[in-house]
Amino acid sequence: MDDSIIFAICSRFLTHGKASATAVATWAQSELGRNDITRERVYPIIKEGMRRGFLVLRPPRNELLAQRIADRYKARLGNIQVLDVHGPSTLEHVASAGAELTLSLIKELGSRKDAVHVGLGSGNTLMMVARQLGQLLKSENDLPDLVFHALTSGFSVREPMSAPVAMFSFFNDATTNVGYVGLFSEAVVRTGDYEGVVRLPGVRESFDEKNNIDIIITSHASSSNESGQLFQFMKQYSSSGFDALKMEGWVGDVLFRPYSDSKPILIDCGIRAVTLFEISELIEICKKGGRYIVLISGPSSRSATFSIKSDALRPLLSQDLRVWTHLVTDAGTAIEVLQD
C-alpha cells in the first residue's frame, strides 16, 4: 500500500481521538476512494505505519539506572541510554533508540564533514537498527553524504538479511547521496590463512578504507546463549576451538571476536571470522576520541525465550574492555549488570 494512504489512515485514527476503526474505514472509503479499506483492515494498516516509521513510540529513559552505571563504571552519563521498557518488544525499542542516536551523531559530524562513514555489524539486532535508521533517513533534510561500510560478512546462511551488505538496501531512499563499501570474503577462514585473505583483491580495499569510518554500530552476544551465531558456528565446525574458548573463560563476542571477563581472547581456535576491527582496535578508538562506537545491548534476538545478555555486557563496561563511546540498553539488562 502506498505510503500516503497508510499515513492518512494513521493520521485520521490519531487526530480524531474518538474515531473508531469503523469511522476511519468509512472516511477512507468516502474521502480516499478506498473501498478495500474495511474496519478489519484499519489496525493492520496502523501497525504497518509503525513499521514504516510514521508512528514512533519513544519509551521513557531511566535516568537513575543510567546514572548508577555511569558512577560505577566511570563512564560519561550523557553517553548512556537506559530505556525503561520490559517484555517482548524490548529489543525493538532498544534498536529504535539506537537508530535515533546514530542519526544524531551523523548530524553532529555532518556539521563539520561533507561525508560521514558508518560501519555496520551483523546480526538481527543490527538489522533492526539499520531498518529503523533507513526510515529516519528518508525524512531528514540537510544530511551529509553517507557511506555505509560492512564490518563483517556474517555467516548465518539461513538468515542472510542479518549480513551487513544485505542491510544496505534500507538506505537507498535516504534524502542524501549514499555510497557503500562491502566486505566480500569468506565469512570464516582458517586462522593461519587470515592475513593472506585480508590482502586479497576485493577484500583489501575494504580494510584499506576502515580508518575512514566515523561511526561504528555493533551489538554483542553472550557465550551462554546457545542460539548465538559464533556459539553455533564454533560448536558445529570447530569443537576443539569451542572447548578452547570455554577454557579461556569466554563470556561473549563483539563483531564475532571473543572476550573473557577481563580481556580479548586471542588464542588460535583453528578458524575465525573475517572482520574489519579487532576488539583491541575498538578499545583504542574509544580512548583516542573523534570517532564513535554505538553498542546496542538489548535482549537476545535469537533466543526462543526472553534472554538478557547482562553477563556479556558487564565486562564491556569496564575500562579494560570499553569498546563503546555510546551505550543503548534496557532497564532489565541495566538492573542485572548493577547487581553484585
C-alpha positions as CSV (number, residue, x, y, z in Angstrom):
1,M,0.0,0.0,0.0
2,D,1.2,3.5,-0.8
3,D,2.9,5.5,1.9
4,S,0.5,8.4,1.6
5,I,-2.5,6.1,2.1
6,I,-1.0,4.5,5.2
7,F,0.0,7.8,6.6
8,A,-3.5,9.3,6.0
9,I,-5.1,6.3,7.9
10,C,-2.8,6.7,10.8
11,S,-3.3,10.4,11.0
12,R,-7.1,10.1,10.9
13,F,-7.1,7.5,13.6
14,L,-4.9,9.5,15.9
15,T,-6.0,13.1,15.3
16,H,-9.7,12.2,15.6
17,G,-9.4,10.9,19.1
18,K,-12.8,9.2,19.3
19,A,-12.8,7.9,15.8
20,S,-13.4,4.2,15.8
21,A,-11.9,1.8,13.2
22,T,-15.3,1.7,11.6
23,A,-15.4,5.5,11.3
24,V,-11.9,5.6,9.9
25,A,-12.8,2.9,7.3
26,T,-15.9,4.9,6.3
27,W,-13.8,8.0,5.9
28,A,-11.2,6.2,3.8
29,Q,-13.9,4.9,1.5
30,S,-15.7,8.2,1.0
31,E,-12.7,10.6,1.0
32,L,-9.9,8.5,-0.4
33,G,-12.0,6.2,-2.6
34,R,-10.5,3.2,-1.0
35,N,-13.4,0.7,-0.7
36,D,-10.9,-2.0,0.1
37,I,-10.2,-0.5,3.5
38,T,-12.6,-2.1,5.9
39,R,-12.9,-1.8,9.6
40,E,-10.9,-5.0,10.0
41,R,-8.0,-3.6,7.9
42,V,-7.5,-0.4,9.9
43,Y,-5.5,-1.9,12.7
44,P,-3.1,-3.8,10.5
45,I,-2.6,-0.6,8.4
46,I,-1.7,1.3,11.6
47,K,0.7,-1.5,12.5
48,E,2.3,-1.2,9.1
49,G,2.5,2.6,9.6
50,M,4.5,1.9,12.7
51,R,6.8,-0.4,10.8
52,R,7.4,2.2,8.2
53,G,8.3,4.8,10.8
54,F,5.2,7.0,10.5
55,L,4.3,6.4,14.1
56,V,7.2,6.3,16.6
57,L,6.8,5.3,20.2
58,R,9.6,6.7,22.3
59,P,9.8,4.9,25.7
60,P,10.9,6.8,28.8
61,R,14.6,6.8,29.8
62,N,15.5,5.5,33.2
63,E,18.0,8.2,34.3
64,L,18.6,6.7,37.7
65,L,19.9,3.4,36.2
66,A,22.0,5.3,33.7
67,Q,23.5,7.4,36.5
68,R,24.3,4.3,38.5
69,I,26.0,2.6,35.5
70,A,28.0,5.8,34.9
71,D,29.0,6.1,38.5
72,R,30.0,2.5,39.0
73,Y,31.9,2.2,35.7
74,K,33.3,5.7,35.5
75,A,31.5,6.4,32.2
76,R,30.0,9.6,30.8
77,L,26.4,9.8,31.8
78,G,25.3,11.6,28.7
79,N,26.5,8.7,26.6
80,I,24.4,6.0,28.3
81,Q,20.7,5.5,27.5
82,V,18.7,3.0,29.6
83,L,15.2,2.5,28.2
84,D,12.5,1.8,30.7
85,V,10.9,-0.9,28.8
86,H,10.2,-4.6,29.5
87,G,8.7,-7.6,27.7
88,P,8.8,-9.0,24.2
89,S,9.1,-5.6,22.4
90,T,12.1,-4.5,24.4
91,L,14.7,-5.2,21.7
92,E,12.6,-3.3,19.1
93,H,12.6,-0.2,21.3
94,V,16.3,-0.5,22.0
95,A,17.0,-0.8,18.3
96,S,14.9,2.2,17.5
97,A,16.7,4.3,20.2
98,G,20.0,3.1,18.7
99,A,18.9,4.3,15.3
100,E,17.8,7.7,16.6
101,L,21.1,8.1,18.4
102,T,23.1,7.2,15.3
103,L,21.1,9.8,13.3
104,S,22.0,12.5,15.9
105,L,25.7,11.5,15.7
106,I,25.5,11.7,11.9
107,K,24.1,15.2,12.1
108,E,26.7,16.3,14.6
109,L,29.6,15.0,12.4
110,G,27.8,16.4,9.3
111,S,28.1,19.9,10.7
112,R,31.8,19.7,10.1
113,K,32.2,17.0,7.5
114,D,30.9,16.7,3.9
115,A,30.6,12.9,4.2
116,V,30.0,10.6,7.2
117,H,31.1,7.0,7.1
118,V,29.1,4.5,9.1
119,G,30.2,0.9,9.9
120,L,27.5,-1.8,10.4
121,G,28.0,-5.0,12.3
122,S,25.9,-8.1,11.6
123,G,23.0,-9.9,13.3
124,N,19.3,-9.5,13.8
125,T,19.7,-6.7,16.3
126,L,21.8,-4.6,13.8
127,M,19.3,-5.4,11.1
128,M,16.6,-3.9,13.2
129,V,18.7,-0.8,13.9
130,A,19.5,-0.4,10.2
131,R,15.9,-0.7,9.1
132,Q,14.9,2.0,11.6
133,L,17.8,4.2,10.6
134,G,16.8,3.8,7.0
135,Q,13.3,5.0,7.8
136,L,14.6,8.0,9.6
137,L,16.9,9.0,6.8
138,K,14.0,9.1,4.4
139,S,12.5,12.1,6.0
140,E,15.6,14.1,7.1
141,N,16.9,17.3,5.4
142,D,20.4,18.8,5.3
143,L,22.1,15.5,5.8
144,P,25.8,15.0,4.9
145,D,26.7,12.4,2.2
146,L,26.7,9.0,3.8
147,V,28.9,5.9,3.2
148,F,28.0,2.7,4.8
149,H,30.6,0.0,5.4
150,A,30.2,-3.7,6.1
151,L,32.2,-4.6,9.2
152,T,31.8,-8.4,8.7
153,S,30.4,-10.8,6.2
154,G,28.1,-12.5,8.6
155,F,27.8,-16.3,8.5
156,S,24.2,-17.2,9.1
157,V,23.2,-18.9,5.8
158,R,19.6,-19.2,7.0
159,E,19.4,-15.5,7.9
160,P,21.2,-13.7,5.0
161,M,19.4,-10.5,5.8
162,S,21.4,-10.3,9.0
163,A,24.6,-9.7,7.0
164,P,25.6,-6.0,6.7
165,V,25.6,-5.9,2.9
166,A,22.0,-7.1,2.9
167,M,21.2,-4.1,5.2
168,F,22.5,-1.6,2.6
169,S,19.1,-1.7,0.8
170,F,17.5,0.0,3.8
171,F,19.3,3.3,2.9
172,N,18.5,3.5,-0.8
173,D,15.8,6.1,-0.2
174,A,17.8,8.4,2.1
175,T,17.5,12.1,1.3
176,T,21.2,12.4,0.5
177,N,23.9,10.8,-1.5
178,V,24.7,7.3,-0.2
179,G,27.6,5.1,-1.0
180,Y,28.6,1.6,0.1
181,V,31.7,-0.4,0.9
182,G,31.0,-4.1,1.1
183,L,33.2,-6.9,2.5
184,F,33.3,-9.8,0.1
185,S,35.3,-12.5,1.6
186,E,34.8,-15.9,3.2
187,A,32.8,-15.3,6.4
188,V,35.1,-17.6,8.3
189,V,38.7,-18.6,7.4
190,R,41.4,-20.8,8.9
191,T,43.3,-18.7,11.4
192,G,46.6,-19.4,9.6
193,D,45.1,-18.1,6.3
194,Y,43.7,-14.9,7.8
195,E,46.5,-12.4,7.0
196,G,46.6,-13.7,3.4
197,V,42.8,-13.4,3.0
198,V,42.6,-9.8,4.1
199,R,45.2,-8.9,1.5
200,L,43.3,-10.4,-1.4
201,P,41.8,-8.1,-4.1
202,G,38.2,-7.3,-3.2
203,V,38.9,-7.7,0.5
204,R,42.0,-5.5,0.8
205,E,40.0,-2.5,-0.4
206,S,37.5,-2.8,2.4
207,F,40.3,-3.0,5.0
208,D,42.1,0.0,3.4
209,E,39.0,2.1,4.0
210,K,38.2,1.2,7.6
211,N,40.0,4.2,9.0
212,N,37.5,6.4,7.2
213,I,34.7,5.1,9.4
214,D,33.3,7.7,11.8
215,I,30.6,5.7,13.5
216,I,30.6,2.0,14.3
217,I,27.3,0.4,15.2
218,T,27.5,-3.0,16.8
219,S,26.0,-5.4,19.3
220,H,27.4,-8.2,21.3
221,A,26.5,-11.8,22.1
222,S,26.7,-14.0,25.2
223,S,28.5,-17.3,25.2
224,S,25.8,-18.6,27.4
225,N,23.2,-18.2,24.6
226,E,23.3,-21.4,22.5
227,S,21.5,-19.6,19.7
228,G,24.3,-17.1,19.2
229,Q,25.9,-17.2,15.8
230,L,29.5,-17.6,17.0
231,F,28.4,-20.2,19.5
232,Q,26.6,-22.3,16.9
233,F,29.3,-21.9,14.3
234,M,32.2,-22.9,16.6
235,K,30.3,-25.7,18.1
236,Q,29.5,-27.2,14.7
237,Y,32.7,-26.6,12.8
238,S,35.5,-26.4,15.4
239,S,34.6,-28.4,18.6
240,S,38.2,-28.1,19.7
241,G,38.2,-24.4,19.2
242,F,34.9,-24.1,21.1
243,D,36.3,-26.0,24.0
244,A,39.5,-23.9,24.0
245,L,37.3,-20.7,24.1
246,K,35.5,-22.1,27.1
247,M,38.8,-22.9,28.8
248,E,39.8,-19.3,28.3
249,G,36.7,-18.0,30.1
250,W,34.8,-16.9,27.1
251,V,31.8,-14.8,28.1
252,G,30.8,-13.0,24.9
253,D,31.8,-11.6,21.5
254,V,31.8,-8.3,19.6
255,L,32.0,-8.5,15.8
256,F,32.5,-12.3,16.3
257,R,35.7,-11.6,18.3
258,P,35.5,-13.4,21.7
259,Y,36.4,-11.9,25.1
260,S,36.6,-13.1,28.7
261,D,35.7,-11.2,31.9
262,S,38.9,-9.1,31.6
263,K,40.4,-9.2,28.1
264,P,40.1,-10.2,24.4
265,I,40.6,-13.9,23.8
266,L,43.4,-14.2,21.2
267,I,44.1,-18.0,21.1
268,D,44.1,-19.9,17.8
269,C,40.8,-21.7,17.6
270,G,41.5,-23.1,14.2
271,I,39.0,-20.8,12.4
272,R,38.0,-17.2,12.9
273,A,35.6,-14.6,11.4
274,V,36.7,-12.0,8.9
275,T,36.0,-8.6,10.5
276,L,37.4,-5.1,9.9
277,F,38.1,-4.5,13.6
278,E,39.7,-6.4,16.4
279,I,38.5,-5.7,20.0
280,S,41.8,-4.0,20.8
281,E,41.2,-1.6,17.9
282,L,37.7,-0.8,19.2
283,I,39.2,0.0,22.6
284,E,41.8,2.2,21.1
285,I,39.2,4.2,19.1
286,C,37.3,4.9,22.3
287,K,40.4,6.1,24.0
288,K,41.5,8.4,21.2
289,G,38.2,10.1,20.6
290,G,36.9,11.8,17.5
291,R,35.1,8.7,16.3
292,Y,32.0,7.0,17.8
293,I,31.1,3.4,18.6
294,V,27.4,2.7,19.4
295,L,26.9,-0.5,21.4
296,I,23.3,-1.9,21.2
297,S,22.7,-4.1,24.2
298,G,19.2,-5.4,24.4
299,P,17.9,-8.9,24.9
300,S,18.9,-11.7,22.5
301,S,17.1,-11.6,19.2
302,R,17.9,-15.3,18.5
303,S,16.7,-16.9,21.7
304,A,13.4,-18.8,21.9
305,T,12.9,-17.3,25.3
306,F,13.4,-13.7,26.6
307,S,17.2,-13.8,27.2
308,I,19.1,-10.9,28.7
309,K,22.8,-10.6,27.9
310,S,24.0,-8.9,31.0
311,D,26.7,-11.4,31.6
312,A,28.3,-10.4,28.3
313,L,27.7,-6.7,28.8
314,R,29.3,-6.4,32.3
315,P,32.9,-6.9,31.1
316,L,32.4,-4.3,28.3
317,L,31.5,-1.7,30.9
318,S,35.0,-1.9,32.4
319,Q,37.8,0.4,31.3
320,D,39.9,-2.5,30.1
321,L,37.2,-3.7,27.6
322,R,35.4,-0.4,26.9
323,V,34.5,-0.9,23.2
324,W,31.9,1.8,23.1
325,T,31.5,5.5,23.3
326,H,27.7,5.3,23.4
327,L,25.6,2.6,25.0
328,V,21.9,1.8,24.5
329,T,20.4,-0.8,26.7
330,D,17.2,-1.6,28.6
331,A,16.2,-1.5,32.2
332,G,16.3,-5.3,32.7
333,T,19.8,-5.5,31.4
334,A,20.9,-2.5,33.4
335,I,19.5,-3.9,36.7
336,E,21.3,-7.1,36.2
337,V,24.7,-5.6,35.4
338,L,24.4,-3.5,38.5
339,Q,23.9,-6.5,40.8
340,D,26.9,-7.5,42.9
